[in-house]
Amino acid sequence: MSRSRCSLSRRHVLSTGALALAGLSLPGWAWARPDLSRSIEPTIAKLGHPDYRFEQFTRRKGDGRYRIWLAIPKGTPPEEGFPIVYALDGNGALDDTTPALLSALARAYPPIIVYLGYDTDKRFDVRQRHRDYTPARPGESMVDRDGRPAGGATAFLNQVLDHWRPKLERTLPVNVNDRTFWGHSFGGLCVLNAFLTRPETMTSFVAASPSLGWGGALLPDMARQWQRPTTASPSLWLLKGGKEHTKTPPEAASDSETMDIFELKKTLSERAPDIAIKTTLLPDYGHGQMFTASLRMALARVAGLDPTPWGTLEPA
């Protein structure tokens, strides 16, 4: 099997009607504010799936305690290897990966999925993600108003991109020209940071509901000074919900935001007109709902499916 590298325009291979038959409704809990104490067990990694096999391992880095899951297609890999998706907030992302979604991916062009999570059975580790996903200005360490450590995104990205990723990809049949990095909220902020500072590491970056007001609008400032990369041409997909409470999600509400995703696209496109940047607004969704919707849409797009119906979440 052969396939061109991942792009923002994909072949549509699954209809909305087929999705409805697959039973892709969103559990009722996901329509409320996220329950940070809810357990993800038993995960699909433990329950198993006929089209995917799972591996799990833990890592320690300084004060960080990480749990990483791999979802690997069982089918024969194409000649160029499987596309690969790196998903932040891996615990929650794994929890939102349904059997129906994996079955649909397997029937198309299935990706390997790397769930970059934390060593907990909860959906989120608020303290660790706060430290790992937020950037800091050069020479500046940061803490939030509750005294939580922050500003560790550079160190975290170096660990993921320079150490974990090469080790993983040496053991997996990966298409190195089809790598996607997905994140939501602070995770979306981290993905944007990687796009601006490490663009050669991925083919596609997907930032959903990014916390653009963090650190006094540090990322918008970085975008205004950004220079088009000379050795890479990655794509960027920016998503947000129309019912997000404010421009800035509650977790970063103390910071003033000077740019939304549409203004960010305009700023970046002016500096690099040839870089593919797409924006998507899901008008009916709030901040928490965008986690699930954007994850499913990103995975569908990588597999060559029409991502639009995968963002249609029906309450149970």
C-alpha positions as CSV (number, residue, x, y, z in Angstrom):
1,M,0.0,0.0,0.0
2,S,1.2,3.5,-0.8
3,R,0.0,6.8,0.4
4,S,1.1,10.4,0.2
5,R,2.1,12.3,3.3
6,C,-0.6,13.6,5.7
7,S,-2.3,16.8,4.5
8,L,-5.2,18.9,5.6
9,S,-7.3,17.6,2.7
10,R,-8.3,13.9,3.0
11,R,-10.3,11.3,1.1
12,H,-13.7,11.0,2.6
13,V,-14.3,7.3,3.2
14,L,-17.0,7.1,5.9
15,S,-20.4,8.8,5.9
16,T,-22.3,10.4,8.8
17,G,-24.9,7.6,8.5
18,A,-22.3,5.0,9.0
19,L,-21.1,6.8,12.1
20,A,-24.6,6.8,13.5
21,L,-24.9,3.1,13.0
22,A,-21.6,2.6,14.7
23,G,-23.1,4.1,17.9
24,L,-20.7,6.9,18.4
25,S,-22.5,8.8,21.1
26,L,-20.7,10.8,23.7
27,P,-21.2,9.6,27.3
28,G,-23.4,12.0,29.3
29,W,-20.5,12.9,31.7
30,A,-18.5,14.5,28.9
31,W,-21.1,17.2,28.5
32,A,-20.5,18.6,32.0
33,R,-17.4,20.1,33.5
34,P,-14.7,17.4,33.3
35,D,-14.6,15.2,36.4
36,L,-10.9,15.2,37.3
37,S,-11.3,12.5,39.9
38,R,-13.0,10.0,37.6
39,S,-11.0,6.8,37.0
40,I,-10.3,5.6,33.4
41,E,-10.3,2.0,34.4
42,P,-11.0,-0.4,32.8
43,T,-9.4,1.1,29.7
44,I,-9.8,-0.2,26.2
45,A,-6.1,-1.1,26.5
46,K,-7.1,-3.7,29.1
47,L,-10.4,-4.7,27.5
48,G,-8.7,-5.3,24.1
49,H,-9.8,-4.7,20.6
50,P,-9.9,-7.1,17.5
51,D,-8.0,-4.6,15.3
52,Y,-5.5,-3.1,17.7
53,R,-3.0,-4.4,20.2
54,F,-1.8,-2.4,23.2
55,E,1.4,-1.9,25.1
56,Q,1.9,0.1,28.2
57,F,5.0,1.3,30.1
58,T,6.0,3.9,32.7
59,R,8.8,6.4,32.7
60,R,10.2,8.7,35.3
61,K,11.9,12.0,34.6
62,G,12.8,14.2,37.6
63,D,9.6,14.7,39.5
64,G,7.6,13.5,36.6
65,R,5.8,10.1,36.6
66,Y,4.5,9.1,33.2
67,R,2.4,6.3,31.8
68,I,2.5,5.7,28.0
69,W,0.2,3.5,26.1
70,L,0.7,2.4,22.5
71,A,-2.2,1.3,20.3
72,I,-0.8,-0.6,17.3
73,P,-2.8,-1.8,14.3
74,K,-2.8,-5.6,14.1
75,G,-2.9,-5.6,10.3
76,T,0.1,-5.8,8.0
77,P,1.8,-2.4,7.8
78,P,2.0,-0.6,4.5
79,E,5.3,-0.4,2.8
80,E,6.0,3.1,4.1
81,G,4.8,2.2,7.6
82,F,1.8,3.3,9.6
83,P,1.1,7.0,10.3
84,I,1.6,7.8,14.0
85,V,-0.3,10.2,16.3
86,Y,1.2,11.5,19.6
87,A,-1.7,12.5,22.0
88,L,-1.1,14.6,25.1
89,D,-3.3,14.0,28.2
90,G,-3.0,10.4,27.3
91,N,-5.1,9.1,30.1
92,G,-8.1,11.1,29.0
93,A,-7.4,10.5,25.3
94,L,-7.3,6.7,25.9
95,D,-10.5,7.0,27.9
96,D,-12.2,8.7,24.9
97,T,-11.0,6.2,22.4
98,T,-14.0,4.0,21.7
99,P,-14.1,0.5,20.1
100,A,-16.2,1.9,17.2
101,L,-13.5,4.6,16.5
102,L,-10.7,2.0,16.4
103,S,-12.7,-0.2,14.1
104,A,-13.3,2.7,11.7
105,L,-9.6,3.6,11.8
106,A,-8.7,0.0,11.1
107,R,-10.9,-0.2,8.0
108,A,-9.2,2.9,6.6
109,Y,-5.5,3.8,7.0
110,P,-5.0,3.0,10.7
111,P,-2.4,5.0,12.7
112,I,-0.3,4.0,15.6
113,I,-1.5,6.0,18.6
114,V,0.9,7.0,21.3
115,Y,-1.0,8.2,24.4
116,L,1.4,10.4,26.5
117,G,-0.1,10.2,29.9
118,Y,0.7,10.2,33.6
119,D,1.1,7.4,36.1
120,T,-2.4,7.7,37.5
121,D,-5.7,6.0,36.9
122,K,-7.5,9.4,36.7
123,R,-8.3,11.1,33.5
124,F,-5.9,14.0,34.2
125,D,-3.0,14.8,36.4
126,V,-3.6,18.5,36.9
127,R,-0.3,19.4,38.6
128,Q,2.0,17.5,36.2
129,R,0.2,18.7,33.0
130,H,0.3,22.3,34.4
131,R,4.1,22.0,34.7
132,D,4.8,20.1,31.5
133,Y,2.5,21.8,29.0
134,T,3.1,25.5,29.8
135,P,6.0,27.5,28.4
136,A,8.1,30.2,30.1
137,R,10.0,33.1,28.7
138,P,13.7,32.5,28.4
139,G,15.4,32.5,31.9
140,E,12.1,32.7,33.7
141,S,10.6,30.1,35.9
142,M,6.9,30.3,36.6
143,V,4.3,29.2,39.2
144,D,0.6,29.8,39.1
145,R,-1.5,31.6,41.7
146,D,-1.9,28.4,43.6
147,G,1.8,27.8,43.8
148,R,1.9,25.0,41.2
149,P,5.1,24.7,39.1
150,A,4.8,25.8,35.5
151,G,6.9,26.7,32.5
152,G,8.3,23.3,31.9
153,A,7.2,22.8,28.3
154,T,10.7,23.1,26.8
155,A,12.1,20.4,29.0
156,F,9.0,18.2,28.4
157,L,9.1,18.6,24.7
158,N,12.8,17.8,24.6
159,Q,12.1,14.6,26.5
160,V,9.2,13.5,24.3
161,L,10.8,14.5,20.9
162,D,14.4,13.8,21.5
163,H,14.3,10.7,23.7
164,W,11.0,8.9,23.8
165,R,10.0,9.4,20.2
166,P,13.2,8.0,18.7
167,K,13.2,5.0,21.0
168,L,9.6,4.2,20.2
169,E,9.9,4.7,16.5
170,R,12.9,2.4,16.2
171,T,10.7,-0.5,17.3
172,L,7.6,0.3,15.3
173,P,6.7,0.3,11.6
174,V,6.3,4.1,11.4
175,N,5.9,6.4,8.4
176,V,8.3,9.1,9.4
177,N,6.6,11.5,6.9
178,D,3.2,11.1,8.6
179,R,3.5,12.2,12.3
180,T,0.8,14.1,14.1
181,F,0.9,15.8,17.5
182,W,-2.5,16.5,19.2
183,G,-3.3,18.4,22.4
184,H,-6.2,20.3,24.0
185,S,-6.3,23.4,26.2
186,F,-2.9,23.4,28.0
187,G,-2.1,20.5,25.7
188,G,-3.0,22.6,22.7
189,L,-0.7,25.3,24.0
190,C,2.1,22.7,24.2
191,V,1.4,21.6,20.6
192,L,1.5,25.2,19.4
193,N,4.8,25.7,21.3
194,A,6.2,22.6,19.5
195,F,5.0,24.0,16.1
196,L,6.7,27.3,16.7
197,T,10.0,25.9,18.1
198,R,10.3,22.3,16.8
199,P,8.5,22.3,13.5
200,E,10.7,19.6,12.0
201,T,9.6,17.0,14.5
202,M,6.1,16.4,13.1
203,T,4.2,16.5,9.9
204,S,1.0,17.9,11.4
205,F,0.2,19.7,14.6
206,V,-3.4,19.8,16.0
207,A,-4.1,22.3,18.7
208,A,-7.6,22.3,20.1
209,S,-8.9,25.1,22.4
210,P,-5.3,26.3,23.1
211,S,-4.8,28.4,26.2
212,L,-3.5,31.4,24.3
213,G,-3.6,33.7,27.3
214,W,-1.1,31.8,29.3
215,G,1.8,33.7,30.7
216,G,0.6,37.1,29.6
217,A,-0.1,35.9,26.0
218,L,3.4,34.4,25.6
219,L,2.4,32.2,22.6
220,P,0.8,35.1,20.6
221,D,4.0,37.0,21.3
222,M,6.0,34.1,20.0
223,A,3.8,33.9,16.9
224,R,4.4,37.5,16.1
225,Q,8.1,36.9,16.1
226,W,8.0,33.5,14.4
227,Q,10.1,32.9,11.3
228,R,9.1,30.3,8.7
229,P,11.1,27.1,9.2
230,T,13.6,26.5,6.5
231,T,13.8,22.7,6.8
232,A,10.2,21.7,7.3
233,S,6.7,22.5,6.1
234,P,4.3,21.1,8.7
235,S,0.6,21.8,8.7
236,L,-1.3,23.3,11.6
237,W,-4.9,22.7,12.5
238,L,-6.5,25.0,15.1
239,L,-9.9,24.1,16.6
240,K,-12.2,25.7,19.2
241,G,-15.8,25.5,20.5
242,G,-18.4,28.1,20.0
243,K,-19.6,27.8,23.5
244,E,-16.3,28.0,25.3
245,H,-17.0,30.3,28.3
246,T,-14.4,32.9,27.4
247,K,-11.5,33.2,25.0
248,T,-9.3,31.8,27.7
249,P,-10.4,28.5,29.5
250,P,-11.0,28.6,33.3
251,E,-7.6,27.1,34.1
252,A,-5.8,30.2,32.6
253,A,-8.5,32.8,33.4
254,S,-6.2,35.2,35.2
255,D,-4.2,35.9,32.1
256,S,-5.3,38.5,29.4
257,E,-5.7,37.0,26.0
258,T,-4.8,39.1,23.0
259,M,-5.4,36.6,20.2
260,D,-7.9,33.9,19.3
261,I,-7.2,31.0,16.9
262,F,-8.4,33.0,13.9
263,E,-6.1,35.9,14.6
264,L,-3.3,33.4,15.3
265,K,-3.8,31.9,11.8
266,K,-3.7,35.3,10.2
267,T,-0.5,36.2,12.0
268,L,1.2,33.0,11.1
269,S,0.0,33.0,7.5
270,E,1.3,36.4,7.0
271,R,4.7,35.2,8.1
272,A,4.6,31.9,6.1
273,P,1.9,32.0,3.4
274,D,2.9,28.5,2.1
275,I,2.4,26.7,5.4
276,A,-1.0,25.0,5.5
277,I,-3.0,26.4,8.5
278,K,-6.6,25.4,9.0
279,T,-9.1,26.7,11.6
280,T,-12.3,24.9,12.7
281,L,-15.1,26.2,14.9
282,L,-17.5,23.7,16.4
283,P,-20.3,26.1,17.4
284,D,-22.2,23.8,19.8
285,Y,-19.4,22.7,22.0
286,G,-17.8,24.1,25.2
287,H,-14.2,23.8,26.3
288,G,-14.5,20.3,27.9
289,Q,-16.4,18.9,24.9
290,M,-13.7,20.0,22.6
291,F,-11.3,17.5,24.1
292,T,-13.2,14.5,22.9
293,A,-14.4,16.0,19.6
294,S,-11.0,17.3,18.5
295,L,-9.3,14.0,19.4
296,R,-11.7,11.9,17.3
297,M,-11.5,14.3,14.4
298,A,-7.7,14.3,14.5
299,L,-7.5,10.5,14.5
300,A,-10.1,10.3,11.7
301,R,-8.2,12.7,9.5
302,V,-4.9,10.9,9.9
303,A,-6.7,7.7,8.8
304,G,-8.0,9.4,5.7
305,L,-11.6,9.6,7.0
306,D,-13.8,12.7,6.8
307,P,-13.2,14.3,10.3
308,T,-16.4,16.3,10.3
309,P,-18.9,13.6,11.4
310,W,-16.4,12.4,14.1
311,G,-16.9,15.8,15.8
312,T,-20.6,15.3,16.0
313,L,-21.1,14.1,19.6
314,E,-24.6,13.1,20.7
315,P,-25.5,13.1,24.4
316,A,-26.3,9.7,25.8
